[in-house]
Amino acid sequence: LKLAKFRPLDLVVSPYLHDVANIFDASNRGRAFVLLRHPIDRGASLYYRMLQDKKLQIELARFGLDSLEKYARSDLAENNWLTRYLSGKINGELTIQDEAVAREVLRTKLMVGLLEKKQESFHRFVHFLGWNHAMESQGEYGERCVERLLGWGWEGKVNHPRVR
């Protein structure tokens, strides 16, 4: 399916980078951006989210994972998921070549923003994608929408101690 040839198509949102890439072609090109968070922050957030689910609490207790540190050292913690996803190596030992592939995808295929700098990243995306005029045409409504998106609490966000 070459969805990109259908107009008007301004934005596709998906966690499936490889699949989404297949809807574009040489005549209908796409530009991609990603908002990443530090892997330790992501891992901590996943652990604390699991603590909010009764069934997952039982599983964590069954494995003796009663602290973030124990969880992080366990086989249940994520193992370089972004490198695995971008390199296509879901299982097995990662190599320097796998890391190089993932870095190359990030460098050449994606505009990267950081969650801890989400406002700055958002403004880079707007400029990169040429959305400046569209943002300006929305006036105060657009400003409130962006403020809500970037500044308010995100649905499902897990508040937890910051990991250093």
N, C-alpha and C positions, 0 to 999 in steps of 0.2 A: 504494500500500500504506500503510494507516494503522496501522503497527506499534504506535504508542503506545496504542492501545485494548486491546491484549493485556496481561493482568496475569499475573504480576508483572513489570513492566519498570521497573527502577530506574536503568539507565545505558545510554547508547549512546555508544560511542567511535568517532569517525570524523574524518578530516581533511577531509571533504566537507561543510562547513557548510550550503551551499545545498541539497544533496540530503537531508541529515538533517532539515532544517527541514520538508521535505515529508511526513515521517511523522507530524507533529503537526498538530492542528487546534484549534479553539476549545474543544472539550470535553476534549481530551487535550493539554494544554500541556506544553511542555518548558522547561527552563532550561539555558542554555549557559554554559560557562566555557572559557577558553583560557589556556594557559601559553605566553607568548611570550619569545623571546630577542632581544637587540639585533641588528639586521640586520647590523652589521659582524661581530659574533661568529658569527652564522650563516654569513655568507659565508666567513669565515676557516675555519670548521670544514668547510665543503663543499670548499674548496680542499685542505686537508690530508687530507681523506678521499680525494679524487681521487689524491693523491700515493701512497696506499696501494694503488691499483689499477694493475697494470702497463699495461693497455690505455689507461687514462686518462692515465697518465704519458706515454705515447707521444704522445697527442693534445696534451697541454699543451706538450710539447717541440716538436711540429710547429708550433704557433702561437707559439713563443718565449716561453711563459709560465712562466719559470723562477723567478718570485718571486710572493709574495702580492700585492704592489703591481701588478705587470704583469697578473696575473689580474683583480684588482679593476677595473682600467681597461679591460679587454677586453669584447668582446660576449658572452663565455661566462659572465661573472658575472651573477647574478640582478639583475633591474632592478625593485626595489620590488614583489616578488612579493605581499606581503600587501595592499598598496594595490590592485594589479591584481586579486587574487582577490576581495576584498571589494567592489570597485566594479564587477566584471564586465568590466573593460577589460583583456583579456589582452595585446593588441598595441597598438602605436601610442604616441604621446606622451601622457603623463599630464598632466592639467590640475588646477588648483586644485579644480574641481568633483569630480573623481575622488577627490582626497584628502579632500574634505569628506564624500563618501559613505562612504568607508572609516572615517573617524573617527566618523561617526554610527552605523555598524554596531557598531563597538567600544564606543561610549558607551551605546547603547540596547539592544543585543541580547546582549552578552556580559559576563560577569564576567571581567575581565582579571587574570591573575597574571603575574609575571615569573620566568623561569627562574633568574635570579641570586638571587632571593628565594623559592625553591621551597617551603621549609618554611612561611614566613609565608603565601605564596599558598595552599598546601594547606589550612592552618587556616582561611583566609577562605572557601575553597570549601566545606569541611565545615560551617561555620556557615551560609553562604548556602543550601546545599542541605538543611539540617536533618538532617545525618548525625551530629550530636553523640551522640545516644542510641545509634545503631548502632555508632559508634566505641567508646563507653564499654562497651557490652555485650560487646565482643570482648576486653576486658581486656588482659593482657600479650601475648597472641597478636596482637591488633590493633596494639599499640604496636610490636612487632617488625616486623610487616608494613609499617607506615608508615615505620619507620626504614630498612628495606631499600629501600623504594621511593624515599625522598627522600635518603638519606645514602650509600648504596653506589654504586659505579660503575655507570653505565648500560650495558647491553649495546650494543655498537657505538659507544660514545663514543670520539671521537678526541681524544687528548691532544695539545695543540699550544700553542705560545707564545701568551700572552694579547695581544690587539691593543688598542692604546690610541690 
